[in-house]
Amino acid sequence: MATFSSQQLVIGNSPVGFTFGPPNIGPLKMPFYASFVLENAPIRVLTSGEDPTNTYGVPIDEGQFVELKTETDIENFRAIVQDPTTTATLTVQFANAKGED
């Protein structure tokens, strides 16, 4: 699987997702695989298209490795910090081939 782009995402007290389209992810419209390690602070995420809150969503701890293995999960990814007084950083690697199951 070849990484074709990366993106840094700063997560605060408002839900955010990835930004797509040139120049953010290169020539492909949507990657099939993304991975990151959470830095700085715990977050909550959803891949349903809903916005998570500080208390609702899948919790991810600082230092945890995360893989998103479908185009839909990547497109619908939304994140927010658990503690509204902090920020978290993701450096995400995108690939143009499907991840291993």
N, C-alpha and C positions, 0 to 999 in steps of 0.2 A: 504494500500500500504506500503510495507516494504522497507526501504532504505537498500541497500546492499553494497554501496560504496560511497565514496566521492573523490573529486579531487580539488586541488587548481590550478587555471589557472591565470598566470600573463600575462596581455595583454599590449603590447607596440605598436610601430609604424609599425609592420609587422603583417599581419593577422595570427591568430592562431586558432586552434580548440582543441577539447578534444583528449586525448591520450587513446587508448583502448587496452585491452589485459592484461594478468597477469603482474604485480600484481595490476594494476590500477583499475579494476572494478570487481574483483572477478571472480567466475567461469562462469558467463554468458558472451557470446560474445558481446552482445549489450543491454543496458538498454532500456526500453520502456518509461521511464519518467525521466526528470531531472528538478531541480529547483535551483535557486540561487538568491541572492541579490547582486547587483553590488556595489562594494566598490571603493573608491578613486577617480574615474574620469569617465566622460561620454564616452561611446563607441558606435560603429556602428556594427551591426551584419547582417549576411545573413544566411539562412538555405537552400539556393538553390545549394550550392556547389561552388558558385562563391566567390572570395575574396572581402570583402568590402574595401573601402578606407576611409580616414579621412572625406570625404564629401558624400560618397555613401553607403547606407545601412540603416537599421532601427535604428534610434537613441534610445539609452537606457541611462537614466540619473542615476547618483549616487543615491543609495538607492532604486532603482526600483526593485520590485520582478518580476522574469521571470520564466515561466514554458515552457518546451518543452515536448510535449505529444506524439511524434511519434519517432520511431526508426530512420527514415530517417532524421527528423529535427536534432536529436542529432548527428547523423553521419556526417551530412553536415554542422553543426554549425561552423561558422568562425567569428572572432571578431577582431576589431582594435580600438585603442583609437581615439577620435575625435581631441584631441590636441596632436600633435606628441612629445611634451616635457613632457608628463605625462605617468604614467602607471596606470593600473586598476587591481583589483584583484577580481576573482570570486571564491567562495568556493561552489562547485556544489555537490548536493546530487543526487545520481542515485537510481532508484527503478526498480524492475524487474516485476512490474505490470503496466498495462496501467493506465494513469491518468484519473481522472474524467473529463467529458466534461462540 
